[in-house]
Amino acid sequence: MNPGPLIAAVAAALLAAGALAVAHRLRPHSPEDEPPPEPHATLASIGSGLLSGFTLLTGFLIATGWAARSTGITPPGGLYAADLAAGGAVLLYPALAGLPFTPRYVTAVCLFGLLVGYTMALAVQLRP
């Protein structure tokens, strides 16, 4: 069994949860009697766009990496760098959008980070 994708998955989950913890620590605290402010509605569309771009790019790299084994045509290295940047943006987005640091959201962010890290590592490993 190849440990690379599992290590990447755990590293991505730690990055996402760590960013959420740091953002919570740096964020100004709201008074006890009022709920924390809600993120601006525009941030929802930004997250959807980031996730869509990451999914399309990673899917493309996985498909072309798999096909390159028989065709010999590999995607340029810059696409892998772009995928890494998109994955990082997707992992940091919940912290930047103001997601609260609660066990529920930390669990969700960690599970999401596992998926992002694993697929990014898979895309890189399928390159011949």
C-alpha positions in Angstrom: 0.0 0.0 0.0 1.3 3.4 -0.9 1.3 5.8 2.1 1.6 9.0 0.0 -2.1 9.7 -0.5 -2.8 8.9 3.1 -0.1 11.3 4.3 -1.3 14.0 2.0 -4.9 13.5 3.2 -3.9 13.9 6.9 -1.7 16.9 6.1 -4.5 18.6 4.2 -6.9 17.9 7.1 -4.4 19.3 9.6 -3.9 22.4 7.4 -7.7 23.1 7.2 -8.3 22.5 10.9 -5.2 24.5 11.9 -6.3 27.4 9.8 -9.7 27.3 11.4 -8.2 27.4 14.8 -5.8 30.2 14.0 -8.7 32.3 12.4 -10.8 31.7 15.5 -8.0 32.9 17.8 -7.3 36.0 15.7 -11.0 36.9 15.1 -12.4 39.5 17.5 -14.8 38.0 20.0 -18.4 39.1 20.0 -20.1 39.9 23.3 -21.7 37.1 25.2 -25.3 38.2 24.7 -25.2 38.3 20.9 -24.5 35.6 18.4 -21.3 35.7 16.3 -21.7 37.7 13.0 -22.7 35.7 10.0 -20.4 35.6 7.0 -21.4 37.8 4.1 -23.7 36.1 1.6 -21.2 36.7 -1.3 -18.7 34.4 0.4 -21.0 31.4 -0.4 -20.6 31.9 -4.1 -16.8 32.3 -3.8 -16.5 28.9 -2.0 -18.7 27.2 -4.7 -16.5 28.6 -7.4 -13.3 27.6 -5.7 -14.6 24.1 -5.2 -15.8 23.8 -8.7 -12.5 24.9 -10.2 -10.6 22.6 -7.9 -12.8 19.6 -8.8 -12.6 20.2 -12.6 -8.8 20.7 -12.5 -8.1 17.7 -10.3 -10.5 15.5 -12.4 -8.7 16.6 -15.6 -5.3 15.8 -14.1 -6.4 12.4 -12.9 -8.0 11.5 -16.3 -5.0 12.8 -18.3 -2.5 11.3 -16.0 -4.2 7.9 -16.4 -4.5 8.3 -20.2 -0.8 9.4 -20.4 0.3 5.9 -19.6 -0.8 4.8 -23.0 -0.5 8.0 -25.0 2.7 9.4 -23.5 1.2 13.0 -23.5 1.4 14.5 -20.0 -0.2 17.7 -18.7 2.2 20.6 -18.1 3.7 20.9 -14.7 2.1 24.3 -14.2 -1.3 22.6 -14.0 -0.1 20.6 -11.1 1.0 23.8 -9.4 -2.4 25.4 -10.1 -4.1 22.4 -8.7 -2.0 22.7 -5.5 -2.9 26.4 -5.2 -6.6 25.7 -5.8 -6.5 22.9 -3.2 -4.9 25.2 -0.7 -7.4 27.9 -1.4 -10.3 25.4 -0.9 -8.7 24.2 2.4 -8.2 27.7 3.7 -11.5 29.1 2.6 -13.6 28.0 5.6 -11.3 29.8 8.0 -11.2 32.9 5.9 -15.0 32.9 5.5 -15.5 33.0 9.2 -16.7 29.5 10.0 -17.0 29.1 13.8 -14.5 26.9 15.6 -16.9 24.3 17.0 -16.5 20.5 17.1 -19.1 20.1 14.4 -17.3 22.4 11.9 -13.9 21.1 12.8 -15.0 17.6 12.0 -16.6 18.7 8.7 -13.5 20.6 7.7 -11.2 17.7 8.6 -13.2 15.2 6.6 -13.3 17.6 3.7 -9.5 18.1 4.0 -9.0 14.3 3.9 -10.8 14.2 0.6 -9.0 17.2 -0.9 -5.6 15.9 0.1 -6.2 12.4 -1.1 -7.4 13.5 -4.5 -4.5 15.9 -5.0 -2.0 13.2 -4.2 -3.8 10.8 -6.5 -3.6 13.4 -9.4 0.2 13.8 -8.8 0.8 10.0 -8.5 -1.0 9.2 -11.7 1.4 11.3 -13.7 3.8 9.0 -15.5 
